[in-house]
């Protein structure tokens, strides 16, 4: 769903006229798009404000007293100011929450060791490009490491490359790309990096201000028999009150 399609459906959504796949697509979009989420919240506040404007003339309802222009214009002006104030508060709260989630999601990059043997058949240490990329990775030059990792052929079949590419995306704040790489590991149920992919996907989601989806990943990981379960539980406790 595009942002333009989303905007055209806001009134229908607030009036409860969306259902089925269209409602799911609408809700999925505003969860993923901060701009549209903000637009929806503004429309929601306006939608549920009951404003009555009386009309003067023969068609005006008799039970509604006439309110002259000089009386209702200040009210509209005040309402506009209130809306700006509420919007400012919302933006500030949203910004503060995002900063808190980003701070809480601080992590130490997973260590890569040359003796790494997981999935050795798929990833060979003799791969010069991968070895070079990981030399930069260990020097904390994640941008350069990522540039080299992107050039490796058949990376889609190489779980180690996919995982460390996701980590480099995460470390360079290319968060949506990081999520996609970790999803590839998770969807393929790759045992070498499955637990780690769930954990670092949650980190990326927190930095994207997707607290609910991050908690889904962390709760799933916390229930697993995994060395990452304690980390997941600790992170769940930190973000519980945000």
DOFIRO-458171 format. One record per atom (N, C-alpha, C): atom name; x, z negated, y. Coordinates in Angstrom, 3 decimals, padded with zeros to 6 digits. Layout:
BEGIN
CA  X  Z  Y
...
END
This chain:
BEGIN
N  000.849  000.000  -001.191
CA  000.000  000.000  000.000
C  000.885  000.000  001.242
N  000.579  000.886  002.180
CA  001.348  000.963  003.423
C  000.824  -000.059  004.430
N  001.615  -000.305  005.472
CA  001.191  -001.240  006.524
C  -000.062  -000.719  007.239
N  -000.160  000.593  007.403
CA  -001.327  001.180  008.060
C  -002.579  000.976  007.215
N  -002.471  001.161  005.911
CA  -003.607  000.926  005.019
C  -003.989  -000.549  005.031
N  -002.979  -001.409  005.054
CA  -003.222  -002.854  005.090
C  -004.034  -003.230  006.327
N  -003.610  -002.729  007.496
CA  -004.286  -003.057  008.752
C  -005.747  -002.624  008.733
N  -006.027  -001.492  008.094
CA  -007.400  -000.983  008.062
C  -008.306  -001.805  007.155
N  -007.716  -002.644  006.296
CA  -008.508  -003.426  005.342
C  -008.626  -004.898  005.710
N  -008.009  -005.296  006.823
CA  -008.003  -006.720  007.184
C  -009.420  -007.257  007.361
N  -010.254  -006.555  008.124
CA  -011.627  -007.028  008.361
C  -012.398  -007.142  007.049
N  -012.258  -006.152  006.197
CA  -012.957  -006.183  004.905
C  -012.495  -007.367  004.065
N  -011.201  -007.663  004.116
CA  -010.670  -008.784  003.352
C  -011.216  -010.117  003.871
N  -011.224  -010.276  005.200
CA  -011.697  -011.527  005.793
C  -013.192  -011.719  005.584
N  -013.918  -010.615  005.438
CA  -015.359  -010.687  005.195
C  -015.692  -010.791  003.712
N  -014.670  -010.830  002.872
CA  -014.890  -010.973  001.436
C  -015.393  -009.713  000.767
N  -015.084  -008.563  001.349
CA  -015.602  -007.301  000.815
C  -014.593  -006.548  -000.048
N  -013.425  -007.145  -000.292
CA  -012.445  -006.513  -001.179
C  -012.483  -007.195  -002.536
N  -012.279  -006.431  -003.557
CA  -012.263  -007.016  -004.893
C  -011.405  -006.145  -005.803
N  -011.125  -006.674  -006.974
CA  -010.400  -005.911  -007.975
C  -008.999  -005.518  -007.562
N  -008.631  -004.297  -007.920
CA  -007.270  -003.813  -007.684
C  -006.938  -003.727  -006.196
N  -007.955  -003.369  -005.379
CA  -007.702  -003.229  -003.952
C  -007.338  -004.577  -003.332
N  -008.022  -005.645  -003.746
CA  -007.704  -006.976  -003.226
C  -006.324  -007.426  -003.708
N  -006.011  -007.151  -004.964
CA  -004.703  -007.528  -005.496
C  -003.589  -006.808  -004.742
N  -003.809  -005.513  -004.473
CA  -002.798  -004.745  -003.740
C  -002.648  -005.268  -002.317
N  -003.771  -005.638  -001.690
CA  -003.765  -006.179  -000.327
C  -002.967  -007.486  -000.294
N  -003.261  -008.398  -001.212
CA  -002.598  -009.697  -001.224
C  -001.130  -009.568  -001.602
N  -000.821  -008.639  -002.495
CA  000.581  -008.418  -002.861
C  001.366  -007.902  -001.661
N  000.726  -007.045  -000.860
CA  001.414  -006.474  000.304
C  001.709  -007.547  001.350
N  000.722  -008.382  001.687
CA  000.990  -009.369  002.747
C  001.954  -010.447  002.271
N  002.048  -010.610  000.947
CA  003.030  -011.570  000.443
C  004.441  -011.021  000.604
N  004.562  -009.695  000.510
CA  005.879  -009.074  000.559
C  006.290  -008.625  001.956
N  005.309  -008.470  002.864
CA  005.598  -007.931  004.199
C  005.327  -008.998  005.264
N  006.376  -009.503  005.870
CA  006.230  -010.565  006.867
C  005.420  -010.101  008.083
N  005.618  -008.857  008.508
CA  004.896  -008.330  009.674
C  003.391  -008.330  009.414
N  002.976  -007.841  008.258
CA  001.545  -007.776  007.945
C  000.971  -009.164  007.692
N  001.782  -010.055  007.140
CA  001.322  -011.430  006.937
C  000.994  -012.083  008.278
N  001.861  -011.855  009.264
CA  001.634  -012.401  010.597
C  000.393  -011.773  011.222
N  000.232  -010.466  011.041
CA  -000.944  -009.775  011.581
C  -002.233  -010.321  010.965
N  -002.193  -010.592  009.668
CA  -003.361  -011.147  008.990
C  -003.700  -012.537  009.525
N  -002.681  -013.363  009.739
CA  -002.921  -014.726  010.214
C  -003.527  -014.729  011.616
N  -003.064  -013.819  012.464
CA  -003.640  -013.721  013.810
C  -005.096  -013.285  013.715
N  -005.364  -012.265  012.887
CA  -006.735  -011.775  012.718
C  -007.627  -012.860  012.120
N  -007.063  -013.664  011.240
CA  -007.824  -014.726  010.596
C  -008.257  -015.780  011.609
N  -007.352  -016.123  012.512
CA  -007.697  -017.113  013.537
C  -008.790  -016.585  014.457
N  -008.689  -015.333  014.833
CA  -009.703  -014.734  015.700
C  -011.034  -014.574  014.970
N  -010.958  -014.223  013.699
CA  -012.169  -013.955  012.920
C  -013.057  -015.184  012.797
N  -012.436  -016.329  012.637
CA  -013.216  -017.532  012.404
C  -013.495  -018.337  013.679
N  -013.152  -017.776  014.829
CA  -013.521  -018.386  016.099
C  -014.883  -017.842  016.516
N  -015.862  -018.676  016.661
CA  -017.197  -018.240  017.057
C  -017.286  -018.175  018.580
N  -017.418  -016.959  019.089
CA  -017.501  -016.762  020.529
C  -018.841  -016.122  020.855
N  -019.623  -016.766  021.708
CA  -020.922  -016.243  022.113
C  -020.858  -015.793  023.561
N  -021.271  -014.568  023.800
CA  -021.325  -014.041  025.158
C  -022.762  -013.649  025.451
N  -023.377  -014.303  026.399
CA  -024.773  -014.021  026.719
C  -024.870  -012.792  027.604
N  -025.940  -012.028  027.429
CA  -026.169  -010.819  028.185
C  -027.313  -011.019  029.178
N  -027.236  -010.341  030.321
CA  -028.279  -010.397  031.317
C  -029.080  -009.104  031.256
N  -030.381  -009.233  031.185
CA  -031.232  -008.046  031.139
C  -032.414  -008.263  030.220
N  -033.258  -007.258  030.124
CA  -034.491  -007.423  029.356
C  -034.221  -007.577  027.852
N  -033.060  -007.058  027.402
CA  -032.760  -007.146  025.977
C  -032.014  -008.428  025.606
N  -031.707  -009.242  026.594
CA  -030.970  -010.467  026.310
C  -031.861  -011.473  025.596
N  -031.352  -012.141  024.533
CA  -032.143  -013.160  023.846
C  -032.542  -014.267  024.820
N  -033.834  -014.664  024.785
CA  -034.324  -015.649  025.742
C  -033.687  -017.013  025.527
N  -033.358  -017.317  024.250
CA  -032.829  -018.649  023.992
C  -031.371  -018.793  024.413
N  -030.714  -017.671  024.776
CA  -029.317  -017.736  025.198
C  -029.228  -017.698  026.710
N  -028.749  -018.739  027.318
CA  -028.644  -018.759  028.777
C  -027.620  -017.749  029.262
N  -027.891  -017.156  030.405
CA  -026.975  -016.187  030.998
C  -025.728  -016.900  031.515
N  -024.563  -016.346  031.129
CA  -023.300  -016.880  031.628
C  -022.682  -015.808  032.497
N  -022.510  -016.076  033.740
CA  -021.996  -015.066  034.656
C  -020.523  -014.796  034.387
N  -020.081  -013.639  034.888
CA  -018.714  -013.195  034.604
C  -017.670  -014.204  035.048
N  -017.913  -014.811  036.211
CA  -016.900  -015.730  036.722
C  -016.776  -016.981  035.861
N  -017.788  -017.239  035.014
CA  -017.719  -018.400  034.140
C  -017.032  -018.079  032.809
N  -017.359  -016.901  032.238
CA  -016.789  -016.639  030.927
C  -015.403  -016.011  030.962
N  -015.033  -015.392  032.052
CA  -013.690  -014.815  032.114
C  -012.595  -015.876  032.017
N  -012.736  -016.993  032.719
CA  -011.730  -018.050  032.544
C  -011.657  -018.555  031.104
N  -012.825  -018.562  030.418
CA  -012.834  -019.012  029.026
C  -012.040  -018.061  028.141
N  -012.234  -016.769  028.378
CA  -011.482  -015.783  027.610
C  -009.981  -015.876  027.910
N  -009.676  -016.118  029.183
CA  -008.273  -016.268  029.564
C  -007.655  -017.478  028.869
N  -008.429  -018.570  028.836
CA  -007.950  -019.787  028.168
C  -007.772  -019.552  026.681
N  -008.714  -018.801  026.103
CA  -008.613  -018.489  024.678
C  -007.364  -017.664  024.390
N  -007.053  -016.739  025.299
CA  -005.863  -015.911  025.120
C  -004.600  -016.756  025.172
N  -004.574  -017.700  026.123
CA  -003.418  -018.591  026.236
C  -003.272  -019.426  024.968
N  -004.434  -019.928  024.477
CA  -004.413  -020.742  023.266
C  -003.887  -019.932  022.086
N  -004.315  -018.687  022.021
CA  -003.864  -017.825  020.928
C  -002.350  -017.617  020.990
N  -001.828  -017.417  022.201
CA  -000.386  -017.237  022.366
C  000.357  -018.496  021.940
N  -000.196  -019.652  022.318
CA  000.436  -020.927  021.947
C  000.444  -021.094  020.433
N  -000.713  -020.812  019.809
CA  -000.810  -020.945  018.356
C  000.128  -019.977  017.652
N  000.202  -018.771  018.187
CA  001.098  -017.775  017.610
C  002.553  -018.223  017.731
N  002.902  -018.785  018.883
CA  004.268  -019.268  019.094
C  004.608  -020.386  018.117
N  003.644  -021.298  017.934
CA  003.855  -022.409  016.996
C  004.046  -021.874  015.585
N  003.217  -020.894  015.239
CA  003.306  -020.309  013.904
C  004.671  -019.655  013.687
N  005.123  -018.904  014.680
CA  006.416  -018.216  014.567
C  007.551  -019.223  014.471
N  007.488  -020.278  015.286
CA  008.534  -021.307  015.258
C  008.554  -022.009  013.904
N  007.353  -022.399  013.410
CA  007.284  -023.060  012.104
C  007.813  -022.152  010.999
N  007.423  -020.879  011.091
CA  007.863  -019.916  010.088
C  009.382  -019.769  010.129
N  009.939  -019.715  011.334
CA  011.384  -019.575  011.487
C  012.119  -020.805  010.973
N  011.585  -021.990  011.296
CA  012.216  -023.225  010.846
C  012.182  -023.338  009.331
N  011.037  -022.956  008.737
CA  010.933  -023.021  007.283
C  011.921  -022.061  006.638
N  012.036  -020.870  007.209
CA  012.969  -019.879  006.668
C  014.401  -020.398  006.716
N  014.764  -021.032  007.838
CA  016.120  -021.576  007.977
C  016.370  -022.691  006.965
N  015.346  -023.535  006.766
CA  015.491  -024.627  005.803
C  015.656  -024.092  004.386
N  014.849  -023.093  004.036
CA  014.954  -022.507  002.702
C  016.313  -021.840  002.509
N  016.793  -021.194  003.566
CA  018.100  -020.533  003.478
C  019.203  -021.577  003.274
N  019.095  -022.688  004.007
CA  020.102  -023.746  003.880
C  020.078  -024.359  002.486
N  018.873  -024.632  001.995
CA  018.724  -025.251  000.681
C  019.228  -024.331  -000.432
N  019.118  -023.024  -000.188
CA  019.499  -022.068  -001.230
C  020.995  -021.767  -001.248
N  021.775  -022.542  -000.510
CA  023.230  -022.341  -000.527
C  023.758  -022.486  -001.962
N  024.706  -021.670  -002.328
CA  025.217  -021.702  -003.699
C  026.677  -021.261  -003.718
N  027.340  -021.630  -004.795
CA  028.703  -021.158  -005.020
C  028.624  -019.931  -005.913
N  029.258  -018.836  -005.522
CA  029.193  -017.618  -006.335
C  029.711  -017.876  -007.749
N  029.066  -017.302  -008.751
CA  029.563  -017.478  -010.126
C  030.979  -016.939  -010.247
N  031.777  -017.645  -010.989
CA  033.185  -017.277  -011.134
C  033.329  -016.139  -012.133
N  034.118  -015.163  -011.767
CA  034.454  -014.104  -012.733
C  035.890  -014.318  -013.178
N  036.080  -014.355  -014.499
CA  037.414  -014.526  -015.053
C  037.781  -013.279  -015.842
N  038.991  -012.879  -015.756
CA  039.452  -011.663  -016.427
C  039.265  -011.734  -017.934
N  039.238  -012.932  -018.463
CA  039.065  -013.111  -019.900
C  037.602  -013.060  -020.315
N  036.693  -012.750  -019.371
CA  035.256  -012.658  -019.647
C  035.030  -011.775  -020.870
N  034.297  -012.291  -021.867
CA  034.086  -011.524  -023.101
C  032.623  -011.247  -023.398
N  031.719  -011.766  -022.591
CA  030.299  -011.527  -022.859
C  030.013  -010.033  -022.810
N  029.303  -009.545  -023.826
CA  028.953  -008.132  -023.898
C  030.196  -007.243  -023.789
N  031.223  -007.611  -024.509
CA  032.489  -006.884  -024.406
C  032.348  -005.432  -024.808
N  031.398  -005.139  -025.719
CA  031.207  -003.752  -026.151
C  030.678  -002.881  -025.025
N  029.880  -003.484  -024.153
CA  029.277  -002.724  -023.055
C  030.186  -002.683  -021.837
N  030.976  -003.739  -021.641
CA  031.847  -003.817  -020.464
C  033.284  -004.016  -020.921
N  034.122  -003.066  -020.702
CA  035.517  -003.144  -021.125
C  036.405  -003.508  -019.944
N  037.324  -004.417  -020.206
CA  038.254  -004.829  -019.152
C  039.166  -003.683  -018.742
N  039.248  -002.669  -019.585
CA  040.069  -001.511  -019.247
C  039.401  -000.617  -018.210
N  038.155  -000.896  -017.899
CA  037.458  -000.111  -016.873
C  038.120  -000.417  -015.536
N  038.897  000.531  -015.054
CA  039.689  000.298  -013.847
C  038.816  000.004  -012.626
N  037.697  000.714  -012.500
CA  036.836  000.507  -011.334
C  036.261  -000.901  -011.331
N  035.793  -001.339  -012.508
CA  035.228  -002.682  -012.579
C  036.292  -003.741  -012.320
N  037.447  -003.551  -012.904
CA  038.540  -004.510  -012.699
C  038.922  -004.585  -011.225
N  038.960  -003.427  -010.563
CA  039.302  -003.409  -009.138
C  038.228  -004.111  -008.316
N  036.959  -003.827  -008.650
CA  035.847  -004.463  -007.926
C  035.914  -005.977  -008.050
N  036.247  -006.449  -009.234
CA  036.268  -007.890  -009.442
C  037.501  -008.543  -008.825
N  038.543  -007.775  -008.612
CA  039.684  -008.325  -007.860
C  039.261  -008.632  -006.427
N  038.504  -007.717  -005.828
CA  037.975  -007.969  -004.480
C  036.961  -009.110  -004.499
N  036.163  -009.162  -005.549
CA  035.170  -010.234  -005.688
C  035.862  -011.600  -005.687
N  036.913  -011.719  -006.458
CA  037.625  -012.998  -006.524
C  038.339  -013.338  -005.220
N  038.581  -012.320  -004.393
CA  039.152  -012.568  -003.061
C  038.052  -012.843  -002.027
N  036.832  -012.845  -002.470
CA  035.641  -013.076  -001.633
C  035.363  -011.929  -000.656
N  035.864  -010.775  -000.990
CA  035.548  -009.573  -000.216
C  034.391  -008.870  -000.937
N  033.198  -009.439  -000.770
CA  032.049  -008.993  -001.553
C  031.549  -007.614  -001.118
N  031.741  -007.278  000.133
CA  031.316  -005.953  000.601
C  032.124  -004.868  -000.081
N  033.440  -005.045  -000.118
CA  034.302  -004.053  -000.771
C  034.039  -004.010  -002.277
N  033.846  -005.171  -002.862
CA  033.548  -005.238  -004.288
C  032.273  -004.457  -004.612
N  031.263  -004.628  -003.776
CA  029.988  -003.936  -003.986
C  030.147  -002.428  -003.859
N  030.943  -001.991  -002.909
CA  031.176  -000.553  -002.724
C  031.742  000.078  -004.002
N  032.647  -000.631  -004.642
CA  033.265  -000.104  -005.865
C  032.283  -000.178  -007.036
N  031.553  -001.279  -007.137
CA  030.589  -001.429  -008.228
C  029.537  -000.323  -008.202
N  029.153  000.092  -007.002
CA  028.142  001.146  -006.884
C  028.625  002.473  -007.451
N  029.934  002.652  -007.523
CA  030.481  003.932  -007.974
C  030.673  004.014  -009.484
N  030.488  002.897  -010.165
CA  030.713  002.889  -011.608
C  029.626  003.688  -012.317
N  030.049  004.604  -013.187
CA  029.118  005.450  -013.919
C  028.386  004.638  -014.998
N  027.148  005.069  -015.281
CA  026.328  004.438  -016.321
C  026.129  002.946  -016.070
N  026.083  002.550  -014.795
CA  025.908  001.125  -014.478
C  024.572  000.597  -014.969
N  023.568  001.484  -015.100
CA  022.238  001.051  -015.536
C  022.253  000.510  -016.962
N  023.304  000.852  -017.742
CA  023.402  000.377  -019.121
C  024.437  -000.732  -019.268
N  024.930  -001.196  -018.166
CA  026.032  -002.148  -018.186
C  025.581  -003.474  -017.561
N  025.159  -004.460  -018.375
CA  024.602  -005.701  -017.829
C  025.559  -006.482  -016.945
N  026.842  -006.412  -017.251
CA  027.808  -007.168  -016.443
C  027.920  -006.567  -015.042
N  027.965  -005.247  -014.974
CA  028.014  -004.584  -013.670
C  026.733  -004.866  -012.890
N  025.599  -004.770  -013.571
CA  024.309  -005.024  -012.907
C  024.272  -006.439  -012.347
N  024.711  -007.401  -013.146
CA  024.666  -008.799  -012.709
C  025.543  -009.043  -011.488
N  026.792  -008.603  -011.556
CA  027.695  -008.865  -010.432
C  027.350  -008.014  -009.212
N  026.723  -006.879  -009.445
CA  026.223  -006.100  -008.319
C  025.107  -006.886  -007.621
N  024.227  -007.510  -008.424
CA  023.173  -008.353  -007.854
C  023.745  -009.515  -007.066
N  024.789  -010.141  -007.600
CA  025.439  -011.250  -006.899
C  026.035  -010.772  -005.578
N  026.682  -009.612  -005.588
CA  027.265  -009.087  -004.346
C  026.187  -008.734  -003.332
N  025.073  -008.184  -003.801
CA  023.947  -007.934  -002.900
C  023.463  -009.252  -002.284
N  023.395  -010.282  -003.107
CA  022.946  -011.590  -002.633
C  023.913  -012.155  -001.595
N  025.186  -012.010  -001.846
CA  026.204  -012.560  -000.952
C  026.330  -011.777  000.355
N  025.870  -010.540  000.358
CA  025.905  -009.740  001.587
C  024.519  -009.648  002.235
N  023.614  -010.503  001.787
CA  022.262  -010.604  002.343
C  021.423  -009.329  002.186
N  021.730  -008.531  001.197
CA  020.860  -007.408  000.829
C  019.933  -007.920  -000.271
N  018.991  -008.757  000.159
CA  018.276  -009.628  -000.772
C  017.307  -008.889  -001.684
N  016.605  -007.896  -001.148
CA  015.656  -007.165  -001.986
C  016.369  -006.380  -003.072
N  017.535  -005.832  -002.738
CA  018.331  -005.127  -003.742
C  018.837  -006.104  -004.804
N  019.170  -007.317  -004.369
CA  019.617  -008.336  -005.319
C  018.512  -008.652  -006.318
N  017.300  -008.837  -005.815
CA  016.160  -009.136  -006.690
C  015.966  -008.022  -007.716
N  016.079  -006.781  -007.291
CA  015.899  -005.644  -008.207
C  016.928  -005.676  -009.334
N  018.170  -005.995  -009.000
CA  019.214  -006.036  -010.031
C  018.959  -007.176  -011.018
N  018.600  -008.334  -010.512
CA  018.327  -009.457  -011.407
C  017.096  -009.182  -012.263
N  016.115  -008.490  -011.696
CA  014.923  -008.122  -012.468
C  015.291  -007.215  -013.641
N  016.254  -006.343  -013.423
CA  016.694  -005.453  -014.505
C  017.236  -006.257  -015.681
N  018.030  -007.278  -015.373
CA  018.568  -008.154  -016.418
C  017.434  -008.891  -017.125
N  016.510  -009.432  -016.336
CA  015.411  -010.230  -016.885
C  014.477  -009.381  -017.743
N  014.125  -008.207  -017.237
CA  013.198  -007.336  -017.968
C  013.795  -006.862  -019.288
N  015.104  -006.658  -019.322
CA  015.770  -006.222  -020.558
C  016.103  -007.387  -021.482
N  015.780  -008.604  -021.021
CA  016.030  -009.810  -021.822
C  017.487  -009.868  -022.293
N  018.399  -009.492  -021.411
CA  019.797  -009.483  -021.792
C  020.305  -010.916  -021.948
N  020.740  -011.298  -023.132
CA  021.107  -012.701  -023.374
C  022.352  -013.147  -022.633
N  023.212  -012.202  -022.270
CA  024.469  -012.580  -021.626
C  024.269  -013.166  -020.237
N  023.256  -012.645  -019.514
CA  023.076  -013.060  -018.115
C  021.631  -013.428  -017.790
N  020.821  -013.619  -018.792
CA  019.384  -013.844  -018.580
C  019.130  -015.084  -017.724
N  019.669  -016.225  -018.108
CA  019.438  -017.482  -017.380
C  019.943  -017.396  -015.945
N  021.159  -016.881  -015.809
CA  021.746  -016.753  -014.475
C  020.920  -015.836  -013.587
N  020.423  -014.748  -014.162
CA  019.635  -013.795  -013.380
C  018.365  -014.445  -012.835
N  017.727  -015.286  -013.642
CA  016.533  -015.989  -013.169
C  016.891  -016.920  -012.014
N  017.983  -017.659  -012.167
CA  018.377  -018.623  -011.138
C  018.717  -017.929  -009.823
N  019.530  -016.887  -009.901
CA  019.951  -016.224  -008.662
C  018.842  -015.365  -008.066
N  017.913  -014.924  -008.887
CA  016.729  -014.257  -008.340
C  015.930  -015.255  -007.497
N  015.789  -016.487  -007.995
CA  015.092  -017.524  -007.237
C  015.794  -017.799  -005.903
N  017.121  -017.812  -005.923
CA  017.888  -017.999  -004.683
C  017.558  -016.887  -003.693
N  017.558  -015.644  -004.173
CA  017.256  -014.512  -003.298
C  015.834  -014.600  -002.748
N  014.890  -015.008  -003.570
CA  013.492  -015.136  -003.132
C  013.350  -016.228  -002.072
N  014.073  -017.313  -002.220
CA  014.047  -018.367  -001.204
C  014.557  -017.829  000.126
N  015.612  -017.031  000.080
CA  016.170  -016.474  001.312
C  015.268  -015.410  001.922
N  014.378  -014.869  001.100
CA  013.360  -013.941  001.603
C  012.104  -014.673  002.057
N  012.146  -016.021  001.993
CA  011.005  -016.865  002.373
C  009.823  -016.672  001.423
N  010.130  -016.395  000.156
CA  009.097  -016.268  -000.869
C  009.121  -017.525  -001.737
N  008.720  -018.623  -001.132
CA  008.824  -019.914  -001.804
C  008.028  -019.956  -003.099
N  006.792  -019.451  -003.067
CA  005.942  -019.496  -004.247
C  006.542  -018.746  -005.420
N  007.030  -017.538  -005.178
CA  007.621  -016.743  -006.257
C  008.936  -017.359  -006.740
N  009.670  -017.960  -005.811
CA  010.911  -018.636  -006.208
C  010.600  -019.805  -007.140
N  009.558  -020.545  -006.818
CA  009.177  -021.681  -007.665
C  008.749  -021.229  -009.056
N  008.098  -020.081  -009.139
CA  007.720  -019.549  -010.451
C  008.957  -019.356  -011.320
N  009.992  -018.776  -010.740
CA  011.233  -018.544  -011.481
C  011.911  -019.861  -011.858
N  011.956  -020.775  -010.905
CA  012.639  -022.048  -011.146
C  011.902  -022.896  -012.182
N  010.579  -022.921  -012.117
CA  009.802  -023.687  -013.093
C  009.989  -023.120  -014.498
N  010.026  -021.800  -014.590
CA  010.265  -021.159  -015.894
C  011.649  -021.529  -016.424
N  012.641  -021.486  -015.555
CA  014.006  -021.806  -015.958
C  014.148  -023.278  -016.327
N  013.446  -024.147  -015.603
CA  013.528  -025.588  -015.860
C  012.992  -025.954  -017.239
N  012.086  -025.134  -017.762
CA  011.497  -025.399  -019.085
C  012.335  -024.830  -020.226
N  013.362  -024.079  -019.878
CA  014.205  -023.456  -020.905
C  015.328  -024.398  -021.333
N  015.830  -024.149  -022.553
CA  017.012  -024.881  -023.009
C  018.215  -024.127  -022.473
N  018.594  -024.454  -021.260
CA  019.601  -023.671  -020.555
C  020.484  -024.577  -019.712
N  021.753  -024.233  -019.570
CA  022.631  -025.003  -018.682
C  022.201  -024.891  -017.224
N  021.344  -023.909  -016.919
CA  020.857  -023.740  -015.558
C  019.572  -024.531  -015.298
N  019.003  -025.144  -016.327
CA  017.773  -025.922  -016.157
C  017.948  -027.096  -015.182
N  019.043  -027.885  -015.279
CA  019.233  -028.978  -014.306
C  019.345  -028.462  -012.873
N  020.004  -027.319  -012.681
CA  020.110  -026.740  -011.345
C  018.734  -026.346  -010.829
N  017.932  -025.779  -011.725
CA  016.578  -025.374  -011.331
C  015.758  -026.588  -010.924
N  015.834  -027.665  -011.701
CA  015.081  -028.879  -011.380
C  015.527  -029.474  -010.053
N  016.809  -029.476  -009.805
CA  017.319  -030.030  -008.545
C  016.815  -029.215  -007.357
N  016.774  -027.910  -007.517
CA  016.314  -027.047  -006.421
C  014.813  -027.194  -006.203
N  014.069  -027.365  -007.279
CA  012.613  -027.570  -007.168
C  012.316  -028.817  -006.330
N  013.052  -029.877  -006.578
CA  012.847  -031.121  -005.824
C  013.164  -030.941  -004.342
N  014.186  -030.165  -004.045
CA  014.586  -029.969  -002.645
C  013.536  -029.204  -001.847
N  012.893  -028.243  -002.490
CA  011.968  -027.386  -001.742
C  010.510  -027.841  -001.845
N  010.277  -028.910  -002.587
CA  008.892  -029.347  -002.845
C  008.127  -029.650  -001.554
N  008.784  -030.218  -000.564
CA  008.096  -030.650  000.658
C  008.201  -029.650  001.816
N  008.738  -028.495  001.554
CA  008.883  -027.509  002.627
C  007.670  -026.593  002.669
END
